[in-house]
Amino acid sequence: MRDLLIRYLLGELDEAEQRRLEDRLRNSPELRRELDYLRACFAPGSGSNLPDASGPPSGLARRITEKVSSLSDESLGALAAQSSAPVEPSVGSMSWSLADLSVAAGVFLAVSMLLLPALRGSRDTARLHVCANNQRVLGRALASYAGDNWGLYPEVQLRDNVGVFAALLVDDGYLEAGEMQQLLLCPASDERDAHAAGKFVIMIPSVEKLRAARGAEREKLLRQMRFSYAYRLGYVENNEYHCVRKGKIKKSCEPILADAPRFDLNGLKIANHGGHGFNLLYGDGHVEFKRYFAIPGDKNLYLNLHQKPAAGQGKNDIVLGASAATPGVEIREAVAPAPAPAVNAE
């Protein structure tokens, strides 16, 4: 088991092995203590040395991807500026003439013009992969929750906002609060940029606090729960609101979670990834990159059949809602038939 934990820390487990181990860790305090001990042994300055390897360090590609994805446009511009900066001539007999410097500056400028788009493209691709991985991890937590709750995904009830799904996963121990805060931020979103600038911090209240909040307190909580992702709302059928059940989802083809959209005066737009598309998590756990909001049948993923960002109109009307959205359903109460007028017997 220790070998398995070490491979887990080194990021060398495949997806199935990692999922099984995380399930065991969730249910075994002894196993978690062993993992904490091994993590401390491998920490910088602990005195432990990891085994030498002839190839590159394990996880190097992932770390480089995350580093590139974190680069801002300003950082990329600075790299290009460094590439195109004039070179100081050396002192001595090999000093450059003004013509040499002009030619060199032109070469550096040309190289930077080629380099900057490539760097930006690499960064955008890295961010797309990090976002997809965030959704896969959330998908595993959602599937585990459904497996322990009679097939029901975290329920967005009539008076809830969509963000309650994150609070349910944290309250019930499927993800730690700190990990959840990171997973809910797409690296190519406005929320991530605001978070990096210290202007925004995601807070995940308890389910009890969220459902009890009213008025200004509730509005404050919703502002703090501005996630980068949209989650599946329930649907209305026969004047009754239904939450989503995993067992009733066509496993490979029904969406569960995706990059959140943006609503403005010009309509519905893709909010993340430069507006070029969005990642979409399906019921079987796989993630696809999409360029259009429509799903089979030309149905908009973020609007119901009434063209509203609210609960679906029937079980086949799939709608994903942003974190502050609510089902927006008014269930009509059954009205007893009026009594027949009395008839006076003559």
N, C-alpha and C positions, 0 to 999 in steps of 0.2 A: 504493500500500500504506500510505503514511503517513496518508492520509485515512481509511483503514479502521481503522487503529490508534487514531486520534484519536476516531473514532466509538465504538470499543470502550471507550476510557477514559471517554467521556461517557455510556456506557450506552445508546447509541442504535441498537445492532444488534438485529435480531430474533433469535429463538432459533436458526434455521438458520445465519445468518451468524456468530453468536457461536460455534456449535459448530465450524464449518469453520475459523474463525480460530484457535480454541484448539487444534485438531488441528495446524495449521501451526506455531503457537508451540511446541508440544511437540517438534516435530522440527527446529526451526530456531533454533540459538543466535543467529544474526545478527538474526533477527526479534525474539527476546526482548530483545536488547541495545537495539534500536531502541525497543521498548516501554518499557524502563526509562528510556531517555533522555527520551522524551515524558512519562512519568509525573513525572520530576524537573522538567521544564519547567513542568508544571501544578501542582506542589506549592506550598503557601502560602509566600510569601516568596521565590519563585524569580525574581520580576520579570516573569514572563509574564502576559499578560492574555488571558483567553478571549474569543472574539467576543461582542459584545453581542447580545442577542436581545430581540425585542419581547414574547415570551411569558415564562412562568415558567421558571426555570432547569431544565435537563434533569435528570431524576432526582429532582426535588423531592418528588414523591408517594412515591417509594420511601423516601427519607430520612425523611419525616414518618411513614410507616408503621412503619419500624424504630424511630423514637423513641417513638411511642405504644406499640408492643409491649413496649418495655422498662420502661414505667411499672409500678411495683408498686402493690399495694392501698394501701400507706401513702401513696404519692405522690398517688394519686387522692383519698384522704381529706383530705390536706393542701390540695389544690385546692378541695375542697368547703368546708373550714373557712375558707379565705380568702374564698370567696364569701359565707359566712354571717356573717362577722365584722362587728360593729357599726361604723358609720361615725362617725368623730369629727366632732362639729359644728364648723362654721366659726366663727371669731371675728368678732363684729361684729353688725350689725343683722339679718343673715340667719340667725342661729343657730336650731337646731331645738329644738322643745319635746320633752318626754319622750314625748308621744303620737306625734309625728312619728318619733322614733327607734324606737319600738315597731313602728309600721307598716312602716318601712324594714327593720327586722330581720326581720320576718315575710316581707316580699317576698323578701329575699335568701335566707332559709331555704327558701322554696318553690322559688326558682330552683335552689338547690343540690341540692334533692331531685330535681329533674328532670335536672340536669346530671350528677350522679354516675353514675346508671345508663347514661346515654348515653356518657360517657367510658369506663366499664368495658366497654361493648359494643364501642366503637370499638377499644379496646386488644385485646380478645379476638379481634376480626375481624382486626386487624393481625397478631397472633401466629399465627393460623391461616394467613394468607397467607405469612408468613415460613417457617413449617414446611413448607408445600407447596413453596415454592421450594427449600428445603434438599433435599427429596426429589427434585425434578427434576434438580438439579445432581448428586446422587449417582447418579441414574438414567443420566445421560449418561456419567458415569465408568464405571459398570458395563457399559453397552453398548459403550463403547470397549474396555474390557478383554476382553469376550467376542469382539469383532471381531478382536482380536489373538491370541486363544488358542483357536482352533478352535471357537468358539461356546460355550465354557465360561465361565460367570460365576465370580467368585472362589470357589474350592472350600472348603467346610467339610468337612474330612475327618473320619474316624471319631473321632480323638482331639482334634480342634480344638474351641474354643468359637466361637460365631457371630461374635464380634468380629474374627476373623481376616480377614474380608472387607475391613475398613478397613485393616488392616496390609498386605494384599496390594496394595490400590490405592495406598497411600503408597509402599511399597517399590518398586513398578514405575513410579512417577512419574506416575500418572494424577491425583493431587491432592497438593498440599503438605501437610505435617503440620499446620501452623497452620490452614490452610483446613479440613482435615478435622475438626479439633477443634471448630471453630465449626459446621460442617454437622451434626455428630452430636448437637448440643444443640437439642432442640425448645424454642422460647422460652416455651412454656406447659407446662413439665415441672418436676418437683422437682429434676432434675439442673441445670437452668438456674438455678433459684433458689439452689441450693447453690453453684454456680459463681460467680454474681454476688456472693454473700456471702463468697467466698474460702474456702469450706469444702471445695471439691471442684475438682480439676483433671483433665481427661481426659488420659491419657497413651496413646500408641499405640506399643507396642514393635515391634521388627522381627519378621517372621514367624519367623525363626530363633530369636530369644530366646523368643518365645511358645511355640513348639512344643517347645523344650528345657526349659522351666520345669517344676518339680515341687514338690509340697508347698506350704510356706508362701510360697515365691517366686511360684508360680503363682496362689495365692489373692490375693496382693497385686496382681499384674498384672490379675486379673479385677476387683478393686475399682476400679482406675484406669481400666478400660475399661467403665464403667457408662454406656452410651450411651442416648439417648432413643428409639432405633429398633430394630425387630426385622427380621431378614433371613431369606431363604428357606433352609430346611434341605433336604438331599437326601431320598431315599426308599429304602426297602428293597424289593427284588423278587427272588424266587427265591433268598432267603438271601444277597443281595449288595447292598451299599450303593452308591447312585449319586448323584453330585453333579448339580447342575442345569445343563442345557445350554440356551443361549438358543434355538437352532434348534428345540428340541423344545417350547418354550412357545408356546401359542396366543397370538399376539402381543398382542392387545388385551385379553385377559380374564383373564390369570393374574397374581396378585400377586407382587411381588418384595421389597418393603420397606414397612414401615408404622410408625406410632407403637407403641412397645412397651407391652405390657399390664402389669398388676400382679397378682401372685398373693398372696392373704392367706387368713386362716382362713375368710372368707366366699366364697372362690372367685376367679374370674377377673374383673378389673375393667379399665375404661379408665383409663389412668394420666394421660394428658395432656389438655389442653383442658378442664379442670374436670370430666372424666368424662362430657362430653356427646357425645363421638365421637372419631374419629381419622382422620388422612390416610392414604391407601393408594396406593402407587406400583405401576403395572401395567407389563407387559412392553414396551408400546409407548411408555413414558415419560410417560403422562398420570397425573395425581393426582386422586383423588376423596375427598370427605369422607364417611365412613360413620358410622352410629350404632349398628350392631350387628356382632358378631363373625362372624356367619354369612356364608358365601359361597354361590353357587348350590349347591343340594342340601342346604341347612341344615347345611353342614359348618363347624365352628368353625375360624377362621383360625389360631388359636394352639395347637390341640390336634390330635393325629392321631386316626385312627379308633379307637384304643385309649384315647382321652381322656387322652393324655399329651403334655407339651410336648417332643416328641422327633421324630425323623425320620418322614416319612410312610410309610404302609403301602401301597406301590404308587405308581406315577407320577402318579396322579390325586389322591393325598392330599396336598394343599398345606398346609405348616406353616411359619409364620414364628416364629423363635426370638429371644429377647432376647440381648443381647451375651454373657452368661456361659453361655448354654445350650450343650449339646453334642448331637450326634445321638442319644446314649443308646442305641446299637444294639450288641447282642451277636450277632455273626455266628457261627452254629454251624459248627464245622469238620466237614468231611466225614469220616465214619468208615468205614474199610475194612471190608467184611463179614468176619465171623469165618471162619477156614478150616474147611472141612467136617471132621468127625472122621474119623480114619484108619480104614479098614476092613481088618481082618486077614484075609488070604486063608487059607482053611482048606485 
